[in-house]
Amino acid sequence: GMLITGTMNTLCTKIQFTLSSVGIDGKPEFFQKPWFATLDMLGAMGLVGVVDYMVRKCCSRRSGKDLPLLADEAPKAAGIAIARTNGQSNGRSYAQKAALVSVPAAFDIAATALCAFGILYIPASVWQMLRGSSIVFAAIFSIIFLRRKMYSFNWLGLLLCVVGVTVVGLANVWGADTQSSGPAPEGMVFGMLLVIAGQVVQAAQIIAEEFLMKSVDLPGFQIIGLEGFWGTCIMLVIVYPLLWAFPGQDHGHQEDLFDTFALLSNSPPLLMCVLTYLFSCGTFNATGIMVTEHLSGVHRMMLDASRTVLIWCFGLWVHYYLNPESPFGEVWTPYSWLQLVGFAVLVSGQAIYGEVLKVPGLTYPAPNLLLSSPTPSAARHLATPLPRQVEAW
């Protein structure tokens, strides 16, 4: 389920930006609305919270008490029930804990928007590969802000990740030079920089969750739902008014929400693509929270790598077997082999960093020092865990 929905998320994000419809002025235009894609993602997260609330209510009516969706959330749920009885937990009320979730939600908006802008310029497979760079920034931030210790195998894994991302980026740019049509190399460089900037913000989000969620002992489903709620509120109350106020190329605005609705209403295929993304993203978030904590590092690595391979294969299939002129198809260039090598190096670096692959001769800490579970954001993105939590320097 996670493999299919995760692949659909990336493909639907790319495909919707290549579809055209009739806008608010009656003229055809491409649906290049990255901020709406961000709002769509937050809406999917909010729906996870709504479904979680409805299921809990149904379970409570049958049993006469609040029941968690997951067995391993039972202690948390029991703690929350006691907290609600006393009005607070760990010195914080439920309202205060819910308000704290707005901080990672703000990071999520920025990270998703940067990545949505980036995918406008680069192929979906490259976009998916570059998202693996978040491991580098998350590790650096964990050293600075969480005082985590990095072992030699961590540094080796990060080095391989940097090399892999660099090779993937160079292969993408050099491959663009060999094509007579398609995006310019300058545009691809700009798109890749946006995606990497998005990974910097996503890494900051993971660190913020790691730092803040210690006092927010809520089940993962509630945190995801609250992030979606706060993110949607921020988008509608702050972001979209600013996008409307600042001049731009979208009918005089940075992004025209009314034009977005006109494009959606005038194109059933576009609307179906957006609704499919809403469903797949919500399903992916839900299954990510339910399953990731029970997956081994090998399974997480295999899921994420398989998703990238499926996305790449889909793009190649569209170009060579469906429609060579399709904007979401991908061409096999003379440098695609180099891109494949870079991807293999990136996956190897992630495996070494996350201790899926152990290098002989390097020192590893005791297994019982591993972090118990990833943060909600890391779980949703199948991110490699942060460095092991050992004593501060």
C-alpha positions in Angstrom: 0.0 0.0 0.0 2.7 2.5 0.9 4.7 1.7 -2.2 1.7 2.3 -4.5 0.4 5.4 -2.8 3.9 6.9 -2.4 4.5 6.4 -6.1 1.1 7.9 -6.9 1.9 11.0 -4.8 4.9 11.9 -6.9 3.4 11.0 -10.2 0.1 12.9 -9.5 2.1 16.0 -8.4 4.1 16.0 -11.6 1.2 15.1 -13.9 -1.2 17.7 -12.6 1.4 20.4 -13.5 1.5 19.2 -17.1 -2.3 19.2 -17.7 -4.0 22.2 -19.2 -7.5 23.7 -18.7 -9.5 26.8 -19.3 -8.8 29.5 -16.8 -10.8 32.3 -15.3 -10.2 34.5 -18.3 -11.5 31.9 -20.7 -8.1 31.1 -22.1 -6.3 27.7 -21.9 -3.3 27.5 -19.6 -1.2 24.9 -17.8 -2.1 24.0 -14.2 1.1 25.3 -12.6 -0.2 25.9 -9.1 2.5 24.8 -6.6 0.9 26.5 -3.7 -2.4 24.8 -4.3 -0.5 21.5 -4.4 0.8 22.4 -1.0 -2.8 23.1 0.2 -3.9 19.8 -1.3 -1.3 17.9 0.7 -2.3 19.7 3.9 -5.9 18.9 3.2 -5.0 15.2 2.9 -3.3 15.3 6.3 -6.3 17.0 7.8 -8.5 14.2 6.4 -6.3 11.7 8.2 -7.2 13.4 11.5 -10.9 13.5 10.6 -11.0 9.8 9.8 -9.0 9.1 13.0 -11.5 11.0 15.0 -14.5 9.3 13.5 -13.0 5.8 14.0 -12.1 6.6 17.6 -15.7 7.8 18.2 -17.1 4.6 16.7 -14.8 2.4 18.7 -15.6 4.4 21.9 -19.4 3.9 21.4 -18.9 0.2 21.0 -16.6 -0.3 24.0 -17.7 2.6 26.1 -14.2 4.1 26.3 -11.7 5.7 24.0 -9.7 3.2 22.1 -6.5 3.8 20.1 -6.2 2.8 16.5 -2.9 1.1 17.1 -2.0 -1.3 19.9 1.3 0.4 20.5 -0.5 3.7 21.0 -2.4 2.3 24.0 -0.1 3.7 26.7 -0.2 7.1 24.9 -3.9 7.0 24.7 -4.2 6.1 28.3 -2.0 9.0 29.3 -4.0 11.3 27.2 -7.2 10.1 28.8 -5.8 10.8 32.3 -4.5 14.2 31.0 -7.9 15.2 29.8 -9.3 14.3 33.2 -6.9 16.6 34.9 -6.9 19.1 32.1 -3.2 18.8 31.4 -0.3 16.4 30.9 3.4 17.0 31.4 2.5 20.5 32.5 0.7 21.3 29.2 -3.0 21.2 28.4 -4.3 19.5 25.3 -4.9 22.9 23.7 -1.3 23.9 24.3 0.0 20.6 22.9 -2.2 21.0 19.8 -1.0 24.6 19.4 2.7 23.4 19.4 2.0 21.3 16.4 1.6 24.5 14.4 5.4 24.9 14.4 6.2 21.8 12.3 3.1 22.6 10.2 4.7 25.9 9.2 7.9 24.0 8.2 5.9 21.5 6.3 4.3 24.3 4.2 7.6 25.8 3.2 9.2 22.4 2.5 6.3 21.2 0.4 6.0 24.5 -1.5 9.7 24.5 -2.4 9.5 20.9 -3.7 6.3 21.7 -5.6 8.1 24.6 -7.4 11.1 22.4 -8.0 9.2 19.6 -9.7 8.0 22.1 -12.4 11.5 22.1 -13.8 12.9 18.6 -13.4 11.7 15.0 -14.1 9.8 13.2 -11.3 12.5 10.5 -10.9 15.2 13.1 -10.3 12.9 15.0 -7.9 12.4 11.8 -5.9 16.1 11.0 -5.8 17.1 14.5 -4.7 14.7 14.2 -1.7 17.2 11.7 -0.3 19.4 14.7 0.5 17.3 15.5 3.5 19.3 12.9 5.5 22.4 15.1 5.2 20.8 18.3 6.5 18.9 16.4 9.3 22.1 14.9 10.5 23.9 18.3 10.6 20.9 19.9 12.4 20.8 17.1 14.9 24.5 17.8 15.8 23.9 21.5 16.2 20.5 21.6 17.9 20.0 18.1 19.5 23.7 17.6 20.4 23.7 14.2 18.8 27.0 12.4 18.3 28.1 11.2 14.8 30.1 8.0 14.4 32.5 7.3 11.6 29.9 5.1 9.8 27.4 8.1 9.9 30.0 10.4 8.3 30.8 7.8 5.6 27.1 7.4 4.8 26.6 11.1 4.6 29.6 11.4 2.3 28.2 8.8 0.0 24.8 10.6 0.0 26.4 13.9 -1.0 28.3 12.2 -3.8 25.2 10.4 -5.0 23.1 13.5 -5.0 25.8 15.4 -6.8 26.2 12.7 -9.5 22.4 12.5 -10.0 22.2 16.3 -10.4 25.2 16.4 -12.9 23.7 13.6 -14.9 20.4 15.4 -15.1 22.0 18.6 -16.3 24.4 17.0 -18.8 21.5 14.8 -20.1 19.5 18.0 -20.8 22.3 19.3 -23.0 21.9 16.3 -25.3 18.2 16.9 -25.9 16.9 19.3 -28.6 13.6 19.8 -26.7 12.6 19.9 -23.0 13.6 22.1 -20.1 16.8 24.1 -20.4 19.8 23.1 -18.2 19.5 26.4 -16.3 15.9 25.6 -15.4 16.9 22.1 -14.2 19.6 23.5 -12.0 17.1 26.0 -10.6 14.6 23.2 -10.0 17.1 21.0 -8.3 18.2 23.9 -6.0 14.6 24.4 -5.0 14.1 20.7 -4.2 17.3 20.7 -2.1 16.2 23.8 -0.3 13.0 22.0 0.4 15.0 19.2 2.0 16.8 21.7 4.2 13.4 22.9 5.5 12.1 19.3 5.9 15.2 18.4 7.9 14.4 21.4 10.1 10.9 20.2 10.5 12.1 16.7 11.7 14.4 18.4 14.2 11.6 20.7 15.4 9.3 17.7 15.8 12.1 15.8 17.7 12.5 18.8 20.0 8.9 19.8 20.5 7.1 16.5 20.4 8.7 15.3 23.7 6.1 17.4 25.5 3.3 16.6 23.0 2.5 13.0 23.8 -0.2 12.6 21.2 -0.8 9.6 18.9 0.7 10.0 15.5 -2.7 10.2 13.7 -3.7 13.2 15.9 -0.4 14.9 15.2 -0.8 14.4 11.4 -4.3 15.7 11.6 -3.4 18.7 13.6 -0.5 19.5 11.2 -3.0 19.4 8.4 -5.4 21.6 10.3 -2.8 24.2 11.2 -1.2 24.1 7.8 -4.6 24.7 6.1 -5.3 27.6 8.4 -1.9 29.2 7.7 -2.4 28.8 4.0 -5.9 30.3 3.9 -5.3 33.1 6.4 -1.7 34.1 5.7 -0.2 32.6 2.6 -3.0 33.0 0.0 -3.8 36.6 1.0 -0.1 37.4 0.5 0.0 35.5 -2.8 -3.0 37.6 -3.9 -1.5 40.9 -2.7 1.9 40.5 -4.3 2.0 41.0 -8.1 2.9 38.1 -10.3 2.3 36.4 -13.6 -0.8 34.4 -12.5 -3.4 37.0 -13.6 -1.6 39.7 -11.8 -1.0 37.7 -8.6 1.6 35.3 -7.4 -1.1 32.6 -7.5 -4.7 33.2 -8.2 -6.9 30.8 -6.2 -10.0 31.7 -8.1 -8.2 30.8 -11.4 -7.3 27.5 -9.7 -10.9 26.7 -9.1 -11.8 27.7 -12.6 -9.1 25.3 -14.1 -10.3 22.5 -11.9 -14.0 23.0 -12.8 -13.2 23.1 -16.5 -11.1 19.9 -16.7 -12.5 16.6 -15.3 -9.1 14.8 -15.9 -7.3 17.6 -13.9 -9.9 17.4 -11.1 -9.6 13.6 -11.1 -5.8 13.9 -10.8 -6.1 16.3 -7.9 -8.6 14.1 -6.1 -6.5 11.0 -6.7 -3.5 12.8 -5.1 -5.8 13.8 -2.1 -6.7 10.2 -1.6 -3.3 8.7 -2.2 -1.6 11.3 0.0 -4.0 10.7 2.9 -3.6 7.0 2.6 0.1 7.2 2.4 0.2 9.4 5.6 -2.0 7.0 7.4 -0.2 3.9 6.4 3.1 5.6 7.1 2.2 6.3 10.7 0.8 2.8 11.2 3.5 0.8 9.5 6.8 2.7 9.7 7.4 2.2 13.4 7.2 -1.6 12.8 9.4 -1.7 9.8 13.1 -2.5 9.9 15.6 -0.2 8.4 15.9 -2.6 5.5 12.2 -2.4 4.7 12.2 1.4 4.8 15.2 1.6 2.5 13.6 -0.9 0.1 10.3 0.9 0.0 11.8 4.3 -0.7 14.2 2.9 -3.3 11.5 0.9 -5.0 9.3 4.0 -5.2 12.0 5.9 -7.0 12.6 3.0 -9.4 8.8 2.7 -10.2 8.6 6.5 -10.8 11.6 6.3 -13.2 10.2 3.3 -15.0 6.8 5.0 -15.4 8.4 8.0 -17.0 10.4 5.9 -19.4 7.4 3.8 -20.3 5.3 6.9 -21.0 8.0 8.3 -23.3 8.9 5.2 -25.3 5.6 3.2 -25.3 2.8 5.7 -24.8 3.6 9.2 -26.1 7.1 10.6 -26.9 5.7 14.1 -26.6 4.2 13.7 -23.2 5.5 16.3 -20.8 5.7 13.8 -17.9 7.6 11.2 -19.9 11.4 10.7 -19.3 14.1 10.2 -21.9 17.0 7.8 -21.5 20.0 10.0 -22.2 23.7 9.0 -22.6 24.1 10.2 -19.0 21.2 8.1 -17.5 23.7 5.4 -16.6 25.5 8.0 -14.6 22.3 8.9 -12.9 21.6 5.3 -12.1 25.1 5.0 -10.5 24.5 8.2 -8.5 21.2 6.7 -7.3 22.9 3.5 -6.2 25.6 5.5 -4.4 22.9 7.6 -2.6 21.0 4.5 -1.5 24.2 2.9 -0.3 25.0 6.0 1.7 21.5 5.9 3.3 22.0 2.2 4.1 25.3 2.8 5.8 24.1 5.8 7.7 21.0 4.0 8.9 23.1 0.8 9.8 21.3 -1.3 7.2 24.8 -2.0 5.8 27.6 -2.3 8.3 31.1 -1.6 7.2 33.7 -3.9 8.8 36.3 -2.2 10.9 34.0 0.7 12.0 32.8 1.2 15.5 29.0 0.9 16.2 27.2 1.7 19.4 25.1 -0.8 21.3 21.8 -1.7 19.6 19.8 -0.6 22.7 20.8 3.0 22.1 18.7 3.3 19.0 15.9 5.8 18.9 12.6 4.2 19.7 10.6 5.6 16.7 10.8 8.2 14.0 9.0 11.6 14.3 5.7 11.8 12.5 7.2 13.7 9.6 10.1 11.2 9.3 7.5 8.4 9.4 5.5 9.9 6.6 8.5 10.4 4.4 10.1 7.0 5.2 13.1 9.1 6.3 16.3 7.5 7.6 16.4 7.9 11.4 18.5 10.6 13.1 21.8 9.6 14.5 21.7 7.5 17.6 20.8 9.3 20.8 23.8 9.1 23.0 25.2 11.3 25.8 25.9 14.9 24.7 29.3 16.0 24.0 
